[in-house]
Amino acid sequence: MDLWQTIVLAIIQGLTEFLPISSSAHLILPSQVLGWPDQGLAFDVAVHVGTLLAVMGYFRRDVVRLTSAWVTDTAARRTSQDSRLAWAIVLATVPAGLAGLLFDDFIEQELRSALVIALSTIGFGLVLWWADAVGRRERGLGSLGWRDALVIGIAQALALIPGTSRSGITMTAALFLGYQREAAARFSFLLSIPLIIAAGLLKGMELAETGSEAQWLDILVGTGVSFVSAVICIHLFLRFLDRLGFMPYVIYRLLLGALLLLMIS
């Protein structure tokens, strides 16, 4: 890829990773619609690492508190609200991790297309609208138990389908379960951390084996640019979430999906 293409894709990743509009869809679209070279999953993971650093930095106090509680409470064989939340994150990560190991090759070969993106963008956008409309929005993260964590984790596994949106589907599941919008968003952000770490380590080892200098330049630039744009996105998203709700993102998904269907028809 050209340097400017790398920068544009990294900005797209940073702005869309935590919005319920599918970052993977937007990273695939340039190759499908504009004829850009497909950046591949390795670059996708590199810019995901940039957003990982952003979310860990933004929620650094939560990360330190939850990690400390998880370690100390587990060692002492006791539980607290923080350690229960940490265990919920671990449990909710398992379904997506297993699905990735089982279906990664199939997804890479069969599902990275504009048609799949269009259909999943529209379909899961409508499901998000439904969840936001019928959800009670009464519960906070303090009430999150293992059953809810498992439901949200199973929903997260669906995000392997391009166009679904990992943040969108996990927030959708949390809204259906009656969680407040901010609680749903915060759990979605925290839940992204272990999954992106695992994916980044796996693809990092693959990149170390192939070792292309140009590829590593793309990765470094992509990671840095996506980090900056993701920090800005997280801050603005949380600030305006209760005021705007999810309807702007639903409308965007419907328009984007419809445009894609017109372009490929």
C-alpha positions as CSV (number, residue, x, y, z in Angstrom):
1,M,0.0,0.0,0.0
2,D,1.0,3.6,-0.5
3,L,1.7,5.6,2.7
4,W,-1.3,7.8,2.3
5,Q,-3.5,4.7,1.9
6,T,-2.1,3.3,5.1
7,I,-2.8,6.5,7.0
8,V,-6.4,6.7,5.7
9,L,-7.1,3.1,6.6
10,A,-5.6,3.6,10.1
11,I,-7.8,6.7,10.7
12,I,-10.9,4.7,9.5
13,Q,-10.0,1.9,12.0
14,G,-9.5,4.3,14.9
15,L,-12.8,6.1,14.3
16,T,-14.9,2.9,13.7
17,E,-13.5,0.3,16.1
18,F,-15.6,1.5,19.0
19,L,-18.6,2.9,17.0
20,P,-21.3,0.3,16.3
21,I,-20.7,0.5,12.5
22,S,-18.1,-2.2,11.9
23,S,-14.4,-1.3,11.5
24,S,-13.7,-4.4,9.5
25,A,-16.4,-3.4,7.0
26,H,-14.8,-0.1,6.5
27,L,-11.3,-1.6,6.1
28,I,-12.5,-4.1,3.5
29,L,-14.5,-1.5,1.5
30,P,-11.6,0.4,-0.1
31,S,-10.3,-2.8,-1.8
32,Q,-13.8,-3.8,-2.8
33,V,-15.1,-0.5,-4.0
34,L,-12.1,1.8,-4.8
35,G,-9.8,-0.9,-6.1
36,W,-7.2,-0.4,-3.4
37,P,-5.0,-3.4,-2.6
38,D,-6.4,-5.6,0.1
39,Q,-4.4,-4.8,3.2
40,G,-5.0,-8.3,4.6
41,L,-5.7,-9.5,8.1
42,A,-2.2,-8.7,9.3
43,F,-2.7,-4.9,8.8
44,D,-6.2,-5.2,10.2
45,V,-4.7,-6.6,13.4
46,A,-2.0,-4.0,13.5
47,V,-4.4,-1.1,13.5
48,H,-6.5,-3.1,16.0
49,V,-3.5,-3.1,18.3
50,G,-3.4,0.7,18.0
51,T,-7.0,0.9,19.2
52,L,-6.1,-1.6,21.9
53,L,-3.5,0.7,23.2
54,A,-6.0,3.5,23.0
55,V,-8.7,1.7,25.0
56,M,-6.2,0.5,27.6
57,G,-4.8,4.0,28.0
58,Y,-8.3,5.6,28.2
59,F,-9.6,3.0,30.8
60,R,-6.2,2.6,32.5
61,R,-7.6,3.0,36.0
62,D,-10.3,0.4,35.3
63,V,-7.8,-2.0,33.8
64,V,-5.4,-1.7,36.8
65,R,-8.3,-2.0,39.3
66,L,-9.9,-5.1,37.6
67,T,-6.6,-6.8,37.0
68,S,-5.5,-6.3,40.6
69,A,-8.9,-7.5,42.0
70,W,-8.8,-10.5,39.7
71,V,-5.3,-11.6,40.8
72,T,-5.7,-10.9,44.5
73,D,-9.3,-12.2,44.9
74,T,-8.5,-15.4,42.9
75,A,-5.4,-16.0,45.0
76,A,-7.4,-15.5,48.2
77,R,-10.4,-17.5,47.0
78,R,-12.8,-14.6,47.5
79,T,-15.0,-12.5,45.2
80,S,-15.7,-8.8,44.9
81,Q,-17.6,-6.7,42.3
82,D,-14.4,-5.9,40.5
83,S,-13.2,-9.5,40.4
84,R,-16.6,-10.7,39.2
85,L,-16.5,-8.1,36.4
86,A,-12.9,-9.3,35.5
87,W,-14.1,-12.9,35.4
88,A,-17.1,-11.8,33.2
89,I,-14.7,-10.3,30.7
90,V,-12.7,-13.6,30.6
91,L,-15.8,-15.7,30.2
92,A,-17.2,-13.4,27.5
93,T,-14.0,-13.7,25.5
94,V,-14.0,-17.5,25.2
95,P,-16.8,-17.9,22.5
96,A,-15.2,-15.4,20.1
97,G,-11.8,-17.0,20.7
98,L,-13.0,-20.5,19.9
99,A,-15.0,-19.3,16.9
100,G,-11.9,-17.5,15.6
101,L,-9.8,-20.6,15.8
102,L,-12.4,-22.8,14.2
103,F,-13.6,-20.5,11.4
104,D,-10.8,-18.1,10.6
105,D,-9.8,-19.7,7.3
106,F,-13.4,-19.9,6.1
107,I,-14.1,-16.3,7.0
108,E,-10.9,-15.1,5.3
109,Q,-11.7,-17.0,2.1
110,E,-15.5,-16.8,1.8
111,L,-16.9,-13.8,3.8
112,R,-14.7,-10.8,3.1
113,S,-16.9,-9.5,0.3
114,A,-19.0,-6.4,-0.3
115,L,-22.2,-8.4,-0.4
116,V,-21.7,-10.0,3.0
117,I,-20.8,-6.5,4.4
118,A,-23.9,-5.0,2.9
119,L,-26.3,-7.6,4.3
120,S,-24.8,-7.8,7.8
121,T,-24.5,-4.0,8.0
122,I,-28.2,-3.7,7.4
123,G,-29.4,-6.7,9.3
124,F,-27.4,-6.1,12.5
125,G,-28.1,-2.4,12.3
126,L,-31.8,-3.1,12.5
127,V,-31.2,-5.5,15.4
128,L,-29.3,-2.6,17.2
129,W,-32.3,-0.3,16.7
130,W,-34.6,-2.9,18.1
131,A,-32.4,-3.5,21.1
132,D,-32.2,0.2,21.9
133,A,-35.9,0.6,21.5
134,V,-37.0,-2.3,23.7
135,G,-34.2,-2.4,26.2
136,R,-35.1,-1.3,29.7
137,R,-31.7,0.5,30.2
138,E,-31.9,0.0,34.0
139,R,-28.9,-2.1,34.9
140,G,-25.3,-1.1,35.6
141,L,-22.1,-3.2,35.4
142,G,-22.5,-4.2,39.0
143,S,-25.3,-6.6,38.2
144,L,-23.3,-8.4,35.4
145,G,-23.2,-12.1,36.1
146,W,-21.8,-15.1,34.3
147,R,-25.0,-15.8,32.3
148,D,-25.1,-12.3,30.9
149,A,-21.4,-12.4,30.2
150,L,-21.9,-15.7,28.3
151,V,-24.7,-14.2,26.2
152,I,-22.7,-11.2,25.3
153,G,-19.7,-13.4,24.5
154,I,-21.7,-15.5,22.2
155,A,-22.9,-12.4,20.5
156,Q,-19.3,-11.2,20.2
157,A,-18.5,-14.3,18.2
158,L,-20.9,-13.1,15.5
159,A,-18.6,-10.1,14.9
160,L,-16.3,-12.4,13.0
161,I,-18.7,-11.9,10.1
162,P,-17.5,-8.7,8.3
163,G,-20.0,-5.9,8.7
164,T,-21.4,-7.0,12.0
165,S,-19.3,-4.7,14.3
166,R,-17.8,-6.2,17.4
167,S,-18.8,-3.2,19.5
168,G,-22.2,-3.0,17.9
169,I,-23.2,-6.6,18.5
170,T,-21.9,-6.6,22.1
171,M,-23.7,-3.4,22.9
172,T,-26.8,-4.8,21.2
173,A,-26.7,-7.9,23.4
174,A,-26.2,-5.8,26.6
175,L,-29.1,-3.5,25.6
176,F,-31.4,-6.6,25.2
177,L,-30.3,-7.7,28.7
178,G,-31.5,-4.4,30.1
179,Y,-28.2,-2.6,30.6
180,Q,-27.8,1.2,30.4
181,R,-26.2,2.6,27.3
182,E,-23.0,3.7,29.0
183,A,-22.7,0.4,30.9
184,A,-23.1,-1.5,27.6
185,A,-20.5,0.6,25.9
186,R,-18.0,0.4,28.8
187,F,-18.3,-3.4,28.9
188,S,-17.9,-3.6,25.2
189,F,-14.7,-1.5,25.3
190,L,-13.2,-3.5,28.2
191,L,-14.2,-6.8,26.4
192,S,-12.2,-5.8,23.4
193,I,-8.9,-5.9,25.3
194,P,-8.2,-9.6,25.7
195,L,-9.5,-10.5,22.2
196,I,-7.3,-7.9,20.4
197,I,-4.3,-9.0,22.5
198,A,-4.8,-12.6,21.4
199,A,-5.3,-11.7,17.8
200,G,-2.3,-9.3,17.8
201,L,0.0,-11.9,19.3
202,L,-1.1,-14.5,16.8
203,K,-0.7,-12.3,13.7
204,G,2.5,-10.8,15.2
205,M,4.1,-14.2,15.2
206,E,3.0,-14.8,11.6
207,L,4.5,-11.5,10.6
208,A,7.8,-12.2,12.4
209,E,8.1,-15.4,10.3
210,T,7.4,-13.7,7.0
211,G,9.3,-10.5,7.9
212,S,8.7,-7.9,5.2
213,E,10.3,-4.4,5.7
214,A,7.5,-2.6,3.9
215,Q,4.9,-4.6,5.8
216,W,6.4,-3.5,9.1
217,L,6.4,0.1,8.1
218,D,2.7,-0.1,7.3
219,I,2.2,-1.8,10.7
220,L,4.0,0.9,12.6
221,V,2.3,3.8,10.9
222,G,-1.1,2.1,11.1
223,T,-0.7,1.4,14.8
224,G,0.2,5.0,15.7
225,V,-2.4,6.7,13.6
226,S,-5.2,4.4,14.7
227,F,-4.2,4.9,18.4
228,V,-4.7,8.7,18.1
229,S,-8.0,8.6,16.2
230,A,-9.3,5.9,18.6
231,V,-8.7,7.9,21.7
232,I,-10.6,10.8,20.2
233,C,-13.4,8.5,19.2
234,I,-13.8,6.9,22.6
235,H,-14.0,10.2,24.3
236,L,-16.6,11.7,22.0
237,F,-18.6,8.5,21.8
238,L,-19.1,8.3,25.6
239,R,-19.7,12.0,26.0
240,F,-22.6,12.1,23.5
241,L,-24.0,8.5,23.8
242,D,-26.9,9.3,26.2
243,R,-27.8,12.4,24.2
244,L,-27.7,10.9,20.7
245,G,-28.5,7.3,21.4
246,F,-27.8,4.7,18.7
247,M,-30.2,5.9,16.1
248,P,-27.5,7.9,14.1
249,Y,-25.4,4.8,13.8
250,V,-28.4,2.7,12.7
251,I,-29.3,5.2,10.0
252,Y,-25.7,5.2,8.8
253,R,-25.6,1.5,8.6
254,L,-28.8,1.3,6.6
255,L,-27.6,4.0,4.2
256,L,-24.2,2.3,3.8
257,G,-25.7,-1.1,3.3
258,A,-28.1,0.2,0.7
259,L,-25.4,2.0,-1.2
260,L,-23.3,-1.1,-1.2
261,L,-26.1,-3.2,-2.6
262,L,-26.7,-0.6,-5.4
263,M,-23.0,-0.6,-6.3
264,I,-22.7,-4.4,-6.5
265,S,-26.0,-5.0,-8.2
